[in-house]
Amino acid sequence: MEKKRALITGVNGQDGSYLAELLLARGYEVFGLVRRVGLEAPEHRLGRLLPLLDRIQLQPASLESYAGIFNAVAKIRPDECYHLAAASFVSYEFDDEFSTLTTNINGTHYLLASLKDLVPSCRFYFAGTSEMFGSAEEMPQNEHTRFRPRSIYGISKVAGFELVRNYRERYGMHASSGILFNHESPRRGHEFVTRKITSGVARILAGQANELRLGNLDAERDWGFAQEYVDAMWRMLRQPEPDDYVIATGRLHSVRDFVRIAFASAGLDWEKYVVTDPNFFRSGESVALCGDASKARRILGWEPRKGFEEMVREMVAADCESMGVELPAAAG
Ligand code: F7E
């Protein structure tokens, strides 16, 4: 039997690399869309994919070019497409608003339009986000909670989500959206708070830093483990009907909780190192985002497994290992 062909945009990101591994293990032929610059400096830009490079096929294309996306889809003719690529850093200052909106909305639109014309039977996954809820009126948030995005990133994702819904309803495409809450791992980008903390702990242990500057320690998030979240994406495309699903743990933790566990796992007292810095505060961030994933549990048979503390410890251990520093044996 011929192998199924999966196309992943954002294949070099945290989720893309985990998803590529999962699909290879399940017998897929995996194609990844990357920017041309990625191919020019693979060790730098494709770091998370290095162990997989001989097993996946990379196709250079920019999300900003309809012709590029159309040609890539025409060449690959995927059975399944996972659209993960996006400008994904959240800022409430509306900086870089034009490029975030253009890339995220047009990229989604170009992909959907190309698939509709070339391979309408392709199953499509869109990476939605809890940022679409923004200053939500209720907690926890589920698939019926009204979107009230308050970041440009959140606004761009609501537009993408609505495009997906319209392509599904108007053209009958099997197009689903995951509304994923924060999900972390040792592969998380360093700009996000979890990885900033765990790599900061490793640098302090290595003697390369003596403080860690953070924003609001009281900010709360629903943090899950990324590898489990990509499995939910795959499960959505197994359903007979396309739909939208919240993927979350349903548990809230503060940045302070994360900090405390991360430093303790390295035998350090966080209060000696963490400095709050107003530069990292986000204005207007008041509502805690916490997801209700009971629909995913019921229909997809998906549930989060790894606990928060275990994940934090693993992230610290991975950062220490990559820097060649030993964790104190009895720490924690
Ligand atoms: O912030 C607070 C910050 O940047 C988490 C992306 O994957 O998840 C991610 O977006 C919390 C916020 O992630 C610092 O104010 C405190 O409350 O790690 P983050 P995010 O903005 O939640 C959603 C679901 C996405 O879809 C996004 O693409 O931590 N915080 N101090 C800080 N955050 C950062 N980055 N740096 C700090 O120093």
Boltz pocket constraint, residues with backbone or C-beta under 6 A from the ligand:
constraints:
  - pocket:
      binder: B
      contacts: [[A, 88], [A, 89], [A, 90], [A, 128], [A, 129], [A, 130], [A, 131], [A, 180], [A, 181], [A, 182], [A, 183], [A, 191], [A, 192], [A, 193], [A, 194], [A, 196], [A, 213], [A, 214], [A, 215], [A, 216], [A, 217], [A, 219], [A, 220], [A, 221], [A, 255], [A, 280], [A, 281], [A, 282], [A, 285]]
      max_distance: 6.0
